Amino acid sequence: MPWNFLTRSDKSCAFWLGAYHHGLRSDHGIVPYSMAKHLIKEAVIEEDEVLVYVKGLEKRRWLADILNSNGVIVETLDAHYEDVESLRNLDDCNTTRCERHANNCSLQNVFKIFNWWS
């Protein structure tokens, strides 16, 4: 649901969950969220055909909407590889994370999936 459709109470709850339960804030991270779409497109749409795996159906839909390109196929890792564990349970050796995220760092999750894949 779009942010502007939420009630004041719902916005307050969403902010609290993001900040205190998940450890995320809108100004946290290395890359400003407003630049994310541009950076993702630039990183992915370089070749003729690209296959991108993501963890989770919600991320798959989000990324497919951003990329909406004929040359990019976005697949859910869980659907193709049944042995992949939860991101929390994947080995975090040889990974790095940004300084601002407690246990929800996208950078670290990319390294975890890369290590699992390798």
N, C-alpha and C positions, 0 to 999 in steps of 0.2 A: 504494500500500500504506500503511495507517495507520502512523503513527510508532511506536506501541507494539508493533507486530509486528516491527520491525527489530531486528537483533542490535546489540550494542554497537559492533561494528566498522562495520556499515552506517551507524549513526547518526553515528559519528565521520567517516566518509567524506562523508556528506551535509552535515554541518556544515562540513567543510573546503571542499567545493565551493561551498556557498552563500557562505561568508565570504571565501574567497580567490580562487576562480576567477570567481564571478559578482559579487563585491563586495557581497553582501547579508547582513544580519544580522536576526535576528527583531525586534530593538528599533529597527530603522532605519525611517526614513520619517516623514511628517508625521502620518499617521493610525494609531492603534494597530490592529493586525490584528484584534483582537477586535471593533472597531467597524465594520469594513469591510462586513460583511453588512447591518447596519442602514443605513449611509449609502448603500449601493448601492440597496437597496430604496426608500429615501426619495427618492432622486434619479430613479429610473426609474418607479416606480409612482405617477405623478401623473395620467396621462391615461388615456382609455379604451383606446386601442390604441397600443402603443409598439413600434417596431422598433429593436433595438439591434444594431450591428455590432461584432464583436470580431475580433482578429487571431489566428487559430489555433483549431484544433478543440478542443484541451484547454481553452482559456479559454471556448469556447462551452459546453462541457459543464458546467464549473464554474459559470458565470454562470446557465445555465438551471436548475441545481440550486438555486441561491440564490433565484432569482426565482420558480420554479415557479408562475407565475401565468398564467391564461388570456389576459390582456390584453397580455402581453409576448412578442414574438417575438425570439429571439436568433439571428442569422445570422453566418456566417463571412465576413468581408470578402474573403478570398482566393478563396472559391468563386464570388462574384458579380462580382468585379472582377479579371480576370487581370493587369492592368497594375500592380497595387500591388506595390511592392518590399518587400524585407525591412525591418524596422524600423531596422536598423543603417544601411541605405542611404538611407532617406528623409531629405529635407532638414531640418536642425535649426535653420535660421534662424527667428527670431521664436518661439523656444520657451524654456521655462524648465524647470529641474529642481530637485529638492530637494537640499540640501547633502550628503546622506548616501549617495547612490547614484552610483557611477562611471558606468557605461554602461548601467545597467539601471533607469532611473527611469520608473516608470509614468506619472507626470505629464508628463514630456517626450514619452513615446510617444503620449499622448493629443493633445498639441499637434502632433506630427508627422503623425498621421493626420488631424487637423482641417485642417492646412495642405494636405495632399495632396488632401483631399476638396474644399476650397474652390476 
